[in-house]
């Protein structure tokens, strides 16, 4: 079931981006699986918010939580590496990926229904308490539990394909073996203190070594909403993701491989 589900996700993304109306060309998705009873889900009520949902709150007979990362192409990331406001390409990719996550969820509902399993989908964004800007279902935290990666200093999920992309997740009553979580850090700053480029890249001074001002960050997102309103509600920025070591790879893994090669 795990292999067929992962392949189904990859196939759907590959076919979806062939539509003439789609401008984004995603890389191969990374998919991870977590057992719904994993105790780390309970920990999210402390790590994220007391109101963060448990899998059982969303699907009574849930057995597995599926998380996936949809990587942006380097061509999109490169457009967002300069200027204060997000590039039009980055805004479009954000909006198109949110729609892809919605359509993928609906597709997987049909896919799992063939074996009698239920699926509950979750919107890509805006699952939050608006006055606190805190999520009631954090796709990124769920992705960590499912083994997709680790958090960087920029508060983004760093996967083996970096952090430039979007994360989605859903719940199913199907039983799928959970994936192991990586033991080591993926962020160079957290690994050995050698990088703080994301902090320097933050255009609204919301990100620091020891803190993150989510309200200053959101103020910048709203400026991009106004800038890109012709294409949709693009409350996005992405400056701390673009043109940094973790944009499209796990830099700690690369560093360790380089050290090993020098021996």
Buried (B, 14 or more C-beta within 10 A) or exposed (E): BBEEBBEBBBEBBEEBBEEEEBBBBBBBBBBBBBBBEBEBBEEBEEEBBEEBBBBEEBBEEBBBBBBBBBBBBBEBBBBBBEEEBBBBBBBBBBBBBBBBBBBBBEBBBEBBEEEEBBBBBBEBBEBBEEEEEBBBBBBBBBBBBBBBBBBBBBBBBBBBBBBBBBBBBBBBBBEBEBBEBBEEBBBBBBBEEEBBBBBEBBBBEBBEEEEBBEEEBBEBBEBBBEBBEEBBBBBBBBBBBBBBBBBBBBBBBEBEEEEEEEE
